[in-house]
Amino acid sequence: MSTHTISKTLATSALTLVLSAMLVGNAQAITPEQAKRIHDRLVGTPPSAACLSQLTPLSANAAAIDAINDTGGSDNCTGTDFYRVTLKNFITPWTNEEQTVFAPLNDYSATLIGIIRDEDDFRKILYDDILYTGPSPSGLANSNAHYKNLEDTGADLQAVLTATTQSAVYPGIAPAGIFSTRAGAKAFFVDGTNRAMFRFTMMNHLCNDLEQVKDTSYAPDRIRQDVSRSPGGDSRIYMNACIGCHNAMDPLTQSFAYYNWIKDVDGNPNTDDGFLEYTNGVVQPKNLINANNFEYGYVTEDDSWINYWRTGSNSALGWDGALTGSGSGASSMGQELAHSEAFARCQVEKVFKAVCLRAPLETADQTQIDAMITTFKGNGYNLKQIFADSAVFCMGS
Amino acid sequence: MKIPSRITTSATRHATAQPWMLPLILLSSLALTACDSVPNEPTVTGGGSGSTAAAYTGEACNAVSTDPNTVEDICNFQTEFWAKMLDASDCENCHNTETGSREPYFLDTAEINTAYGQMISRNLVDRTTPANSAIITKINAEHNCGTPTECAVLATNATNYITNWLNGGVAGAGTGTAVNEVTLTAPAIKETGQSKNFPAGAAPAGFTGVHNLLTQYCADCHTDSASVPQAPFFADADADIAYDAVVTSQKISLDIPQDSRLVARMDEGHNCWDLATGGSGNSSVDQQAILEGRKNCAVEIQLAIEAFAGTIPTTAVPANWVTSKAMTLLDGIVASGGARDDSSTIALYEFKTGSGSTILDTSGVGVPLNLTLYGNEGTDYSWVGGWGIEFHTGSAKAQANTQDSRKLLTSILGSGEYSIEAWVVPANISQGDANDPARIVNYSGGSGERNFTLGQAEYRYAYMNRTSTTDANGEPTFLTDDADEDLQSTQQHVVVTFSLTEGRKVYVNGVDVATTGNADTDPNTTIGNLTGWDPTYAFSMGNEADFSQPWEGKLRLVAIHNRAMTPAQIQQNFDAGVGQKFFVMFSVSDEVGDPNCFLASAITTSNPRGEQCFVYFVGSQFDTYSYLFTDPTFISLNPALSPSGTVIKGMRIGMNGKEPAVGQAFINLDTTLNATDYDATTGKQVLSNVGTILSLEKGAGADEFFLTFEDFGSNQDVRTPAVCGSTMTCTTTAPTPPATQAPRVGLRTFEEIFVSMSEMTGVNPYDSARYPQQKVLKTYYDENAGIVSGIKQALPSTEDVSGFLAAHEMAVAQLAIAYCDELVEDTMLRASYFPGVNFGVGVDAAFPSSTEKNQVVSTLYNKMVGIGGTTLNNMPSEAELQTELVGPDAGVAGHPGNLFDRLYSSCAAAAAADGSCSNASATRTAGVVKAMCTSVLGSAVMMIQ
């Protein structure tokens, strides 16, 4: 546990300070039933007898943190499966196009687990030069074997994950959080036009599919040539539907112009080969395909991007006024997304649902969501804290 | 597309002359006069026989010479002179190595290169003055060409054939190299007018009067329930449906009611309802009709439309907008049509008719090969705005009769090669298949035999062509590569070519599909000839002749060429585009603020201030529902203008007094007219490279466009984008609370079950040293040579309790059995886990009393239910567990259904029956404990979290 950034004591103290004002009453000792449910929901397993005894005297907030932090020594609540099971299965569906939870551990999921474990700024997942690996990593750029082996051997991810940088492991690529992870690239930069990466990021990390942000009034000047303006010969489809997403998606997706997933290097589609290619300064051909679908469309010349959603109806996503709303490359575009209000709300709502096992639809749930968003933003975007808060809220009476 | 210039002279078209500096390959040298002395001349009745030319099977026109100019000349000779003379004359009866022995063999049907060589070597052609050619002189001398009149006709035709040969194509058609130049002149200057627009949505109240007339007089045809429905269905009893039909089909002009299509049709006498009765019954209508000399039905509906229009308010351009002058699309200067290469076109369909059931062949070559449309207009097929025809159903097709269709066969067999060119918009990418493509352009005798077919097989173009090396159905079919997805459900230019030297080729959007993506190759590697073509087949579009293979989509242009088009010609026709285009010029002379934007010498009635500065677009009707605007360019018709720093920002295209909300692609325009970017020679500065489409509202002749600017020179109308919470209200609707409270508990999911069982049993499934067989791990998940097994994915994957299935229960049981098996078989672990249980003896010895049995219950309770002996109110009590597993302390009789007793008695019964079980066995003792362990481990105490 040498990589833990703060000790359980510090965490407990900080948590107590933060939550004391809004969760009055939770400072009292909790019942065994509540302690078990907190442990069930966070770790995924019932607590051991020793762990249950350790949690019961604590306040709910302290118990929640205690359940998922292993401080070694006499700590009976190791929380191993919070990282190895709960977080992994929380994150895994985001790492593949099928959104299956049965996909293997990979650099995308391991990195997010590491960031949560270390209570790091969770916004970094969309832009930072950050990566987590297990012991003695090798061949990461060309294979997922390292991460799959960690999973297959039941490695204690809380203990073994070590922070490093993508630029050190994946030389030559422009690091940009999940966008430049091998698993992310394999899932969403393969074939196509790289728009999948944007759409799935919107779904997974801003909790909005494109349909929910469709607005036909934005300027269509950056919609690429490959988008037919008259699908099936009926331009009404484009004017009423296609344009509403592509008008803002295409200028944001342009930030991925230099990325591409090189697949099937060995010629066998069933093997886990392939790597992320980054052609600095050279637009990948996939951005220029089907140019004759509408030759008067936008031609991608670089990886500059602009966020048209800063005005109009989708300004409701809550963009960071400290950022400019335009730039070059995936990292700055990811930062634009990660700094939005929608990003913070999305993460909190996802955690609530994962811990409370229901969507936050009730009035009290909404109040709790708002409070946790405030906590999330005020506490350095520490998502582990949100897990603990959600478990406390849903621990039952 | 034509390239516009600001040349002040009138528009000119420059046909490029062909250079004829030919290194000739002379094949023989024989005297024309030899023909004169031949006895037994064939009987000539004048003119040509007109018979179908036999298929040419000799060497291709490009097979002998390596000089490109010579090749082009030979090929032009073949298509423009040789093939047409074969059809128009009987000269081939003598001047042909196959049928006669009269030199020169200028109509040799065995080898085109021989014919050409004779023509040149014998100086039969005068390249400077075709009419002075020796062969024309011979015809004028009435040499075996029939009557003097017939000879004169032949001489004229032959002169034209020579002229076309030398010019590289039919006179007046594109030459393949001509670049047409359009002169841009100032249009009539119009201020942005007030306009009336149809209210969106349901029919407005004012529409009632019109609707009443339509339902009263037009419902016999123009409803979908009519016996023969005629679209549009503007006479539907539902006013909203009728209104929508009227609006979308542009049957009413709100601005000029008399121009309404409904009125025009009545004026034309289209089923006028008053003709039968002799009057409308409305004296004022009758009087007006008499006064204006019109049909009173037309007057009646015009008055109703005027009344409707009177209820619609006008839309005026706000005073603060910075606007250009106004234009309609049709006010623009025609921009397209001249740059196509039609030098070898033998049939051309531009679909300009716009209504009716006939598609006209506008090639001007030979007998028009017109097609008849089958099906109902509006439902099975419809004409497309901006030129085109759309096939909607399998009941539609367009077909020519077999006699007319022979025009194709005759001409193509003469050349031995051909091309099918089409601008298509497939309606989907699912129609047709490789074995039976949907027919786009077709020349066949049914679904199983054809001369050629251009078709669709999902994402692929399919090209069937009957040759001497294919079957009668033109198979094997040349399919474009499936993975390349060359066919898209959007407007595409597709050309397929066949020649004796290169076989079949397919070009999509100007590109040979063999050169892009995966290699698309003709599966028929042996190039045959067209000798087997059948003259009894019929030419059709959109379906097989027997309606068996419909194709849905739009055709915007189809051309058949009797030459295999060259890549350059194909690219040229692709670049030329399709449909009618206009240079739409919006005057911005006032906005530029430069006196050179006004020229006194250019003052006309329609341009009273001599305005010279414009922003022009290339505009066209994109499809039935929208306009396309491209190439926005600033132009000054006055060469004296020298812009220096005029800012243009935030340009929008206005329509009918308002700015359409969708399609404004130039909002972000931010440029400056300056010496660097402004081309003083042409007077132009390109403003943007992108184009956009705008929804059509009233029709190309009625929709009035103008431009607005946020900033143009010193004129500003800054628009501040709205932002939620600041300048616009964006309310987010709170989620609706569920009617019933969501469950507060859920299932453990697959991996949580896996690790929870580990926690409850103490078995570490990953410990391969302790459990070398890894029975638990392999029960859960195993992977061997890519084959995955195990119950991992059979366990619940979501927490929703309502999603718990029997399959889940089975998987949980399997995993629980594996864990309990590993636990009980692990002698060290079981000793600590089940203290006091003697696993070395039989059941009777191990459990002599309830004490030992209760000890097992207690262990399971403490490890799995009441953790560490803690009583949890939401878990079963130890007594309840005891009752289920071993019965209450009172003994077996107290609860005969308990697990232990059932296991004991079932084994005893088996022992008595066949000896397959023994309660005296230590193995049975372990089995009983495993069963009790499994029943608790796999129960809801573990599953619910």
Interface residues (C-beta under 8 A of the other chain):
Chain A: P32 E33 K36 R37 D40 R41 G44 T45 P46 P47 S48 A49 A50 L52 S53 D81 R84 V85 T86 K88 N89 V101 F102 T153 G154 T216 S217 A219 P220 D221 S228 R229 S230 P231 G232 G233 D234 S235 R236 Y238 M239 I243 N270 N290 N292 N293 F294 Y296 G297 Y298 V299 R310 T311 G312 S313 S315 A316 L357 R358 A359 P360 L361 E362 T363 Q366 C394 G396
Chain B: V384 E390 V425 P426 A427 N428 Q488 S489 T490 Q491 Q492 H493 N509 G510 G553 K554 F622 D623 T624 Y625 S626 L628 T630 D631 A661 V662 G663 Q664 A665 F666 I667 N668 S688 N689 V690 G691 T692 I693 S695 P721 A722 V723 C724 G725 M728 C730 T732 A734 P735 T736 P737 P738 Q741 A742 P743 R744 V745 G746 R748 T749 E751 E752 V755 S756 S758 E759 M760 N764 P765 Y766 G786 K792 Q793 S797 E799 D800 N862 M864 I867 G868 G869 T870 T871 L872 N873 N874 M942 Q945
